[in-house]
């Protein structure tokens, strides 16, 4: 045996077994994590197993196999993708756009098969890229893109990095050859995270998860692909040798699931056009909440022999159809860019668009979020752009279409003053959002926004008090603050446009009803910046009553006082400061007092707050030898009262405790005028503060 040269013969059998076991175990955990979404061990334990296998394979290169999870990290870049000829062409699907198309498809199937009712396998139409995976005797050997349908590109190295794709199929007797067809995609959350990284690295962002998946899959350097959380769902089969073909599409996908391949849980079977349409509507309702994008659903004859019988027309199967959802993206032209003022004064640039149908509605405005975003996406007035409207989300401008930019496209310029109240627009250093400096006193837009928020369902919940009514009340100077709402009488309401007696009575009743609320709702309704529902709930729970919140807020801006607010879960310095600023403003305090005087009430409690320790926020420096206390004892006593012991004297030091032979620290304290304590003084301070 020659030392240092490891080949097959030299690998001790027990290590070979250990490597095989590690591989199997890692594959199992991988499947649980990426396919079943049910992690079976902590990440750290997985990493440890992985490292163990990596070390083994490094020590004995002969141990490395094509199905080892260690191959998933990416390989050396290739210069170009090799071509792969598909043994069975990868086709496309005919589309159905409305109920009529679906009924016609079902009728074609009934007629061709001479059935009364036809059974279909139904599944989402994944919005990604088609891919074919080849397994030989259960080992993943090749992946190819669809390409032109007959020839695609070899993306094996990249697909190896996709964790949900097994490198070895489960089961004792895998088929000699199995070609699995499916879709590679990127989950929405992974897409958002990727774009955040691209932004941070000043790299171009991807327009949508599909483009991101395509860009990641077509990387010549698979180490880049390895960083790009790609996923996969199977939806069909190419070549199958050495195993019987299941009888139905549903059974085929179930079998794929058993082999460890990712199949989608939303797959189902349905019967007749009614069944197909019911599935279409069910998935339409789920669409926005799914972790990945789908652009429709696919109906396929469930029986594979019937699929064969029907065969193909040109490049698409006769036995299947894709029923498309309304597109979520469309292109249009930016007519203008204006700004909108939100309830906290935030200035949002909004694109006015040539009307276009997106996601089933006509869109004429889309948000551009903020000035930086307009610059980064380089959206100009006159540009042709892609607009996106996903679910109930506000439409947004995704990207410009560079080749359609007109010569006279104009840059957006942030106005210097608020378009509503003419107060100066300010953008504090380091912040992305520009704001109207008018506040709700000067700016009607902020006033309206604030009142809308106050009355909204999750805040004080004043039924019937909508946008149009608030517009009128503010514009006619009937209402300035939320407290004014409770002074509205029937008389002032019926005098408004489009206000019938009955509606006015309903509003008065709703106002009355809204007076009984909870502390959390009340705090949330105030519209304090950074205080959303969950922070409002945490504050209410912690302090139990409003006066305790206001008292805690009044300490925040005092640098010497311990922050009571920051003891609340999830409240950090920024939120604490915002709450403090709100309650320091006498106008806000006045409005809160008026609201209470008008009868708004909620159950008040003691709260779970414990007062902060008396020496919290105080820094002590110990120097020299104390007569009775050891240094550790003194430190423990100080810390028990919330104080901190630091090593060196600075302006931030609250007290210097000096004993015998105190040296330079004492001198430095005297220089800075920091109070000095001896042991007796320290004990007295701690005793007094403890009693306080
Ligand atoms: S079946 C022979 N099922 O849609 C039919 N395709 O327009 C092969 N797609 O290129 C396709 N989800 O990339 C099928 N559940 C699904 C699908 C699906 C997405 C894509 C696929 C194909 C395109 C056809």
Boltz pocket constraint, residues with backbone or C-beta under 6 A from the ligand:
constraints:
  - pocket:
      binder: B
      contacts: [[A, 90], [A, 91], [A, 92], [A, 93], [A, 94], [A, 123], [A, 124], [A, 125], [A, 126], [A, 127], [A, 128], [A, 129], [A, 130], [A, 131], [A, 146], [A, 182], [A, 183], [A, 234], [A, 235], [A, 236], [A, 298], [A, 317], [A, 320], [A, 322]]
      max_distance: 6.0
